[in-house]
Amino acid sequence: MLSSRQLVWALAATLGCALTVPFGSVGCGVVDLGDNPSPPANQLDEDYFFCQVMPNVIVPQSCATGLSSDSGGCHMTQSALLLEDASGIAPPACDEDDRLLPGEVAPDVYQRNLTRVRFTVASDPMSSPFYRRPLNLDSHPRMIFAIDSPEELIVRTWITGGGT
C-alpha cells in the first residue's frame, strides 16, 4: 500500500509529464511508431537462395530426404522445418552475381522451400537455427557441414545479406 506521500509523488510525476507535453506531441520517453508500425524484416536475398542455397546446400546435402543411413524422411517428414525434395529438379539459370537470368523463374519447390526456411533464419547466423543446426551447434541428428566449408559460407553469406 502506498503512503499518501508516495501517492502524491507518483501522481505529480504522471501529471507533470502529461502537463509539460503540448497536446498532440509525444513525450515522456514514448516513441511514436507512426500509423503502421512493423518490425524490421530480415532482408533475405531470394535469388541467392535460389542460385546458391538450394542447389549447393539443401539439395546435395539431402536435407529433405536424408542420407541412406538416416532413419528416413528427415526434413520431408520428421521435422518442424518441412522441406520438399528438389533432387530431380534442374536449378534455375543464374548469372555470375547470383541473380536469376531475365525471364527465369525459380521452380515452385524452390519457392515453397524458401517460404518454409524463412522462419528458421534470424538477423544473424549465430541466432539462426538454419545456420546452427547443420553445424551441430544445436540439437540436430548429424553434422551436415563444418565451419569454413563451402556450404557454411553459402548459408552465412545468405543470412548476413549476401547477394543483395
ZATIRO-55702 format. One record per residue (C-alpha): residue in one letter; residue number from 0; x, z, y; chain. Coordinates in Angstrom, 2 decimals. Layout:
// residues N
  resn  resi        X        Z        Y  chain
     a   NUM        X        Z        Y      A
...
***
This chain:
// residues 164
  resn  resi        X        Z        Y  chain
     m     0     0.00     0.00     0.00      A
     l     1     1.38    -0.97     3.39      A
     s     2     1.61     1.65     6.08      A
     s     3    -0.13     0.88     9.33      A
     r     4     3.26     0.29    10.96      A
     q     5     4.27    -2.25     8.23      A
     l     6     0.89    -3.94     8.56      A
     v     7     1.29    -4.26    12.33      A
     w     8     4.77    -5.82    11.92      A
     a     9     3.55    -8.25     9.25      A
     l    10     0.60    -9.27    11.43      A
     a    11     2.83    -9.61    14.52      A
     a    12     5.29   -11.80    12.63      A
     t    13     2.50   -14.03    11.34      A
     l    14     0.69   -14.29    14.66      A
     g    15     3.92   -14.58    16.61      A
     c    16     4.85   -17.65    14.62      A
     a    17     1.38   -19.13    14.97      A
     l    18     1.15   -18.36    18.70      A
     t    19     4.56   -19.82    19.59      A
     v    20     3.95   -23.18    17.94      A
     p    21     1.94   -25.70    20.01      A
     f    22    -1.25   -26.99    18.44      A
     g    23    -0.62   -29.95    16.10      A
     s    24     3.09   -29.36    15.68      A
     v    25     4.96   -28.00    12.73      A
     g    26     6.98   -24.81    12.91      A
     c    27     7.90   -21.55    11.24      A
     g    28    10.02   -23.16     8.57      A
     v    29     7.33   -25.61     7.47      A
     v    30     8.39   -29.15     6.67      A
     d    31     5.94   -31.91     7.50      A
     l    32     5.68   -34.06     4.35      A
     g    33     3.68   -36.78     6.07      A
     d    34     0.44   -38.33     4.92      A
     n    35     1.51   -39.42     1.44      A
     p    36     4.31   -37.23     0.03      A
     s    37     6.01   -38.26    -3.19      A
     p    38     9.18   -37.10    -4.91      A
     p    39    12.20   -39.37    -4.64      A
     a    40    12.36   -41.80    -7.53      A
     n    41    15.39   -42.25    -9.68      A
     q    42    16.37   -45.83    -8.88      A
     l    43    17.00   -47.31   -12.31      A
     d    44    18.03   -50.95   -12.33      A
     e    45    15.64   -52.71   -14.71      A
     d    46    17.81   -55.83   -15.00      A
     y    47    20.81   -53.71   -16.01      A
     f    48    18.67   -52.07   -18.69      A
     f    49    17.54   -55.49   -19.99      A
     c    50    21.02   -57.07   -19.75      A
     q    51    23.22   -54.16   -20.88      A
     v    52    21.43   -51.05   -22.21      A
     m    53    19.02   -52.71   -24.65      A
     p    54    21.29   -55.41   -26.13      A
     n    55    24.56   -53.42   -26.10      A
     v    56    23.42   -49.87   -26.82      A
     i    57    19.88   -49.44   -28.17      A
     v    58    19.74   -52.47   -30.47      A
     p    59    23.25   -52.36   -32.03      A
     q    60    23.13   -48.58   -32.47      A
     s    61    19.80   -48.92   -34.34      A
     c    62    18.18   -46.31   -32.12      A
     a    63    14.65   -47.35   -33.15      A
     t    64    15.13   -47.72   -36.89      A
     g    65    18.15   -45.53   -37.57      A
     l    66    21.01   -46.38   -39.88      A
     s    67    20.69   -46.70   -43.64      A
     s    68    21.96   -43.13   -44.07      A
     d    69    19.32   -41.75   -41.69      A
     s    70    16.09   -40.46   -43.12      A
     g    71    14.15   -43.43   -41.77      A
     g    72    12.49   -44.30   -38.55      A
     c    73    14.48   -42.30   -36.01      A
     h    74    13.06   -43.22   -32.60      A
     m    75    10.48   -45.52   -34.14      A
     t    76     8.63   -42.69   -35.88      A
     q    77    10.37   -39.31   -35.71      A
     s    78    10.93   -38.54   -32.06      A
     a    79     9.19   -37.83   -28.78      A
     l    80    11.07   -40.89   -27.47      A
     l    81     9.35   -43.63   -29.44      A
     l    82    11.23   -46.92   -29.29      A
     e    83    10.29   -50.26   -30.74      A
     d    84    12.72   -52.18   -32.91      A
     a    85    14.13   -55.16   -30.99      A
     s    86    16.79   -56.16   -33.54      A
     g    87    15.30   -59.58   -34.26      A
     i    88    14.62   -60.46   -30.63      A
     a    89    17.02   -62.51   -28.54      A
     p    90    18.14   -60.72   -25.37      A
     p    91    17.25   -62.31   -22.04      A
     a    92    19.68   -64.62   -20.29      A
     c    93    21.65   -62.76   -17.61      A
     d    94    24.29   -63.67   -15.05      A
     e    95    27.71   -62.03   -14.63      A
     d    96    26.17   -59.45   -12.26      A
     d    97    23.75   -58.23   -14.97      A
     r    98    20.74   -59.86   -13.30      A
     l    99    18.13   -61.80   -15.20      A
     l   100    18.54   -65.51   -14.53      A
     p   101    15.90   -67.03   -12.24      A
     g   102    12.69   -67.52   -14.18      A
     e   103    13.93   -65.36   -17.07      A
     v   104    11.63   -62.58   -18.24      A
     a   105    12.70   -59.69   -20.43      A
     p   106    10.98   -59.62   -23.84      A
     d   107     7.89   -57.43   -23.98      A
     v   108     9.59   -55.00   -26.39      A
     y   109    12.43   -54.52   -23.87      A
     q   110     9.89   -53.77   -21.14      A
     r   111     7.97   -51.29   -23.29      A
     n   112    11.19   -49.53   -24.31      A
     l   113    12.24   -49.24   -20.65      A
     t   114     8.91   -47.58   -19.85      A
     r   115     9.44   -45.10   -22.68      A
     v   116    13.08   -44.37   -21.84      A
     r   117    12.42   -43.63   -18.15      A
     f   118    11.08   -40.11   -18.82      A
     t   119    14.36   -39.13   -20.50      A
     v   120    16.51   -40.10   -17.51      A
     a   121    17.23   -37.59   -14.75      A
     s   122    19.07   -38.13   -11.48      A
     d   123    22.50   -37.75   -13.10      A
     p   124    23.90   -38.27   -16.60      A
     m   125    24.58   -34.60   -17.34      A
     s   126    20.89   -33.81   -16.71      A
     s   127    19.62   -36.76   -18.75      A
     p   128    18.64   -36.40   -22.41      A
     f   129    19.09   -40.18   -22.70      A
     y   130    22.78   -39.65   -21.95      A
     r   131    23.42   -36.22   -23.51      A
     r   132    21.72   -36.57   -26.89      A
     p   133    23.53   -39.68   -28.18      A
     l   134    26.80   -37.94   -27.29      A
     n   135    25.58   -34.96   -29.34      A
     l   136    25.90   -32.67   -26.30      A
     d   137    22.33   -31.54   -27.01      A
     s   138    20.30   -31.41   -30.19      A
     h   139    20.45   -34.77   -31.98      A
     p   140    20.83   -35.59   -35.69      A
     r   141    24.07   -37.53   -35.18      A
     m   142    26.55   -38.63   -32.54      A
     i   143    25.62   -42.19   -31.60      A
     f   144    28.63   -42.88   -29.40      A
     a   145    31.58   -41.00   -27.95      A
     i   146    32.52   -40.17   -24.38      A
     d   147    34.53   -43.05   -22.87      A
     s   148    33.11   -45.52   -25.39      A
     p   149    31.68   -48.82   -24.11      A
     e   150    28.16   -47.57   -24.87      A
     e   151    28.69   -44.32   -22.95      A
     l   152    29.99   -46.28   -19.97      A
     i   153    26.93   -48.57   -20.01      A
     v   154    24.47   -45.66   -20.11      A
     r   155    26.37   -43.64   -17.48      A
     t   156    26.62   -46.69   -15.21      A
     w   157    22.89   -47.33   -15.52      A
     i   158    21.90   -43.74   -14.75      A
     t   159    24.23   -43.48   -11.77      A
     g   160    22.78   -46.60   -10.19      A
     g   161    24.99   -49.26   -11.69      A
     g   162    23.84   -52.81   -11.40      A
     t   163    21.94   -52.19    -8.19      A
***
